[in-house]
Structures are given as C-alpha cells and as structure tokens.
Amino acid sequence: MSLRADAGDGNSAFDGAWFPRSRDLAAELPELIAELERRGVRVERFTYSLENWPAVPRKMLVSGRVVRTGGFRSMDPLVVCLTWAGGTRRADLLVVPPETDVLTGARALRLCTRRGLPRSPQMVLAAARSVPLPQVPDLPRSRAV
C-alpha cells in the first residue's frame, strides 16, 4: 500500500494505491485498515465496487473498533474510498488488481504518490506496465590501427 503524505486534501486524482493479495475483501480489509492506522489514518468508512469485490458486512470489527463499509455498483472497480476525521477527510486509492505482476504493482504503488496523474485508473496501470527501453551508454570508439 502507498499513501501520499497529504492524502485526503482533495488535490490529486489518487491519494495512493493498494495492492491486495486476493479479492477476498473480508480477509484483505483488516490488513489495509491496520496499515493505514499505523500511518495515522483512522478509517471510519470504506467504500468499494461490487463489480470487483464480493459484498462484506456493512460493519466490520477491525483492530477492536467498528469500520463501516459500503459496496456500490456505480463505483469504479479499480478505486476504493476511505473516509476519516468525522467524514471530513477522504482518500481515493487506486486498486492494483491482485493478479497483476509484482513489478507492475510496485510501479503503480510509486506512481500513485505523485501529483498530476490522470484520473483514469486504467491509464495509471498502463503507465505502470510500460517498460522503458534499456539505456545503452555511448562507448568510446576505438581507433583503427
């Protein structure tokens, strides 16, 4: 998981990214919530797309407290939304599909901490997939003898 330092300020397409190991939200969500809490974000509500995730209970006990959840068919399947601070802070995380290769996933996690990203999750993931051409240094030319 990656998270920008100014997550929740509303000035970027994504506040970070999440690369879950599976599509089992009941198993993945507690780990995400615990990691966010270690980073100072006490999530109160988590919303997700029903297109990509099976529904989970509307209230889940995570780290000894209740986190409200909501699944929606209208949400982008590659985005989850977190709210905290009494609903005054909101962060959108790009979801890197669990079947994504590790290198692409790591690139997507890094990309989502930058400003100026396109609002399209598909475009961000495509940029993470692109492999730059190898750079070959110029070698000094040998003189003919």
Secondary structure by P-SEA (a helix, b strand, c coil): ccccccccccccccccccccccccccccaaaaaaaaaaacccccbbbbbcccccccccccccccbbbbbbbbccccccbbbbbcccccbbbbbbbccccccaaaaaaaaaaaacccccccaaaaaaaaacccccccccccccccc
